[in-house]
Amino acid sequence: MKKYKSDIYEAVHEDAMANFEVGAISETRMREYDELCLVQEPEESYAAEPSAEVEHGQSPLTLSLGN
């Protein structure tokens, strides 16, 4: 789902999309409107977070028991 920076940006983007669909603006120009008008979602990182064992040299269970 698209998230717009504001209602104004939504209107501008919809107008640009209509122009793009009839060939009045290029795909490159449409991407510029995307960048201008849409909230950019952060890319998900699938890298594993360091575990407590790696950070502290002990297993998470040992850390939680205070040993």
Residue frames as qw, qx, qy, qz and C-alpha x, y, z in Angstrom:
[[0.000, 0.889, 0.458, 0.000, 0.00, 0.00, 0.00],
 [0.400, 0.481, -0.024, 0.780, 1.28, 3.43, -0.90],
 [0.371, -0.735, -0.375, 0.426, 1.83, 5.93, 1.89],
 [0.330, 0.739, 0.146, 0.570, 1.92, 9.58, 0.92],
 [0.374, 0.045, -0.368, 0.850, 3.78, 12.35, 2.71],
 [0.197, 0.311, 0.381, -0.848, 0.55, 14.39, 2.82],
 [0.517, 0.595, 0.577, -0.214, -2.81, 14.81, 1.11],
 [0.290, 0.840, -0.203, -0.412, -1.25, 17.35, -1.27],
 [0.087, -0.485, 0.819, 0.293, 1.48, 14.90, -2.28],
 [0.477, 0.229, 0.846, -0.061, -1.18, 12.24, -2.85],
 [0.483, 0.770, 0.280, -0.308, -3.04, 14.54, -5.26],
 [0.149, 0.778, -0.493, -0.361, 0.18, 15.45, -7.09],
 [0.271, -0.268, 0.911, 0.158, 1.15, 11.78, -7.38],
 [0.534, 0.435, 0.709, -0.154, -2.27, 10.73, -8.67],
 [0.419, 0.839, -0.010, -0.346, -2.11, 13.46, -11.31],
 [0.010, 0.645, -0.710, -0.281, 1.37, 12.35, -12.32],
 [0.439, -0.005, 0.898, 0.015, 0.19, 8.73, -12.49],
 [0.568, 0.654, 0.432, -0.251, -2.65, 9.72, -14.83],
 [0.299, 0.844, -0.324, -0.306, -0.15, 11.54, -17.06],
 [0.221, -0.441, 0.856, 0.155, 2.18, 8.53, -16.99],
 [0.569, 0.234, 0.780, -0.118, -0.63, 6.15, -17.96],
 [0.577, 0.760, 0.259, -0.151, -1.43, 8.18, -21.10],
 [0.785, 0.228, 0.165, 0.553, 2.25, 8.55, -22.00],
 [0.085, 0.960, 0.052, 0.261, 2.59, 12.23, -21.15],
 [0.233, -0.815, 0.515, -0.125, 5.53, 11.61, -18.79],
 [0.594, 0.384, -0.706, 0.029, 8.30, 9.02, -18.84],
 [0.846, -0.345, -0.399, 0.078, 8.90, 6.18, -16.40],
 [0.539, 0.096, -0.336, 0.766, 12.00, 8.02, -15.18],
 [0.153, -0.393, 0.053, -0.905, 9.93, 11.11, -14.43],
 [0.735, -0.445, -0.320, -0.399, 7.28, 8.98, -12.68],
 [0.775, -0.177, -0.448, 0.409, 9.96, 7.52, -10.42],
 [0.219, 0.242, -0.240, 0.914, 10.94, 11.07, -9.50],
 [0.500, -0.438, -0.114, -0.738, 7.33, 11.70, -8.47],
 [0.838, -0.300, -0.456, 0.005, 7.41, 8.48, -6.44],
 [0.589, -0.007, -0.405, 0.699, 10.48, 9.70, -4.57],
 [0.036, -0.316, 0.079, -0.945, 8.95, 13.14, -4.05],
 [0.566, -0.335, -0.140, -0.740, 5.48, 12.09, -2.94],
 [0.869, -0.237, -0.412, -0.137, 5.73, 8.68, -1.29],
 [0.533, -0.702, 0.440, -0.173, 6.98, 7.85, 2.18],
 [0.565, 0.454, -0.689, 0.005, 10.01, 5.65, 1.65],
 [0.903, -0.398, 0.027, -0.158, 9.75, 2.45, 3.66],
 [0.197, -0.692, 0.693, 0.039, 13.05, 1.31, 5.15],
 [0.708, 0.270, -0.622, -0.197, 14.33, -1.81, 3.49],
 [0.872, -0.434, 0.130, -0.184, 14.05, -4.87, 5.68],
 [0.159, 0.630, -0.755, 0.084, 17.29, -6.38, 6.77],
 [0.946, -0.117, -0.215, -0.211, 17.38, -10.14, 7.02],
 [0.430, 0.436, -0.658, 0.439, 20.77, -10.21, 8.69],
 [0.684, -0.475, -0.543, 0.108, 20.62, -11.96, 12.03],
 [0.250, -0.874, 0.189, -0.372, 20.93, -9.76, 15.06],
 [0.335, 0.386, -0.770, 0.384, 23.88, -10.62, 17.28],
 [0.716, -0.473, -0.500, -0.119, 22.76, -12.93, 20.04],
 [0.483, -0.828, 0.199, -0.204, 23.43, -12.32, 23.72],
 [0.922, -0.211, 0.189, 0.264, 25.90, -15.20, 23.60],
 [0.649, 0.473, 0.086, 0.589, 27.98, -13.44, 20.96],
 [0.016, -0.853, 0.045, -0.519, 27.79, -10.07, 22.70],
 [0.489, -0.727, 0.327, -0.354, 28.55, -11.27, 26.23],
 [0.279, 0.435, -0.851, 0.093, 30.28, -14.61, 25.78],
 [0.268, 0.029, 0.866, -0.421, 27.51, -16.45, 27.68],
 [0.057, -0.381, -0.842, -0.377, 24.31, -18.12, 26.65],
 [0.298, -0.461, -0.157, -0.821, 21.09, -16.08, 26.98],
 [0.744, -0.486, -0.436, -0.140, 19.81, -18.49, 29.67],
 [0.659, -0.184, -0.359, 0.635, 22.92, -17.99, 31.80],
 [0.117, 0.263, -0.031, 0.957, 22.59, -14.21, 31.43],
 [0.483, -0.510, -0.297, -0.647, 18.96, -14.25, 32.52],
 [0.796, -0.453, -0.392, 0.083, 19.81, -16.28, 35.65],
 [0.197, -0.938, 0.232, -0.165, 22.59, -13.88, 36.58],
 [0.888, -0.302, 0.235, 0.255, 25.37, -16.53, 36.51]]
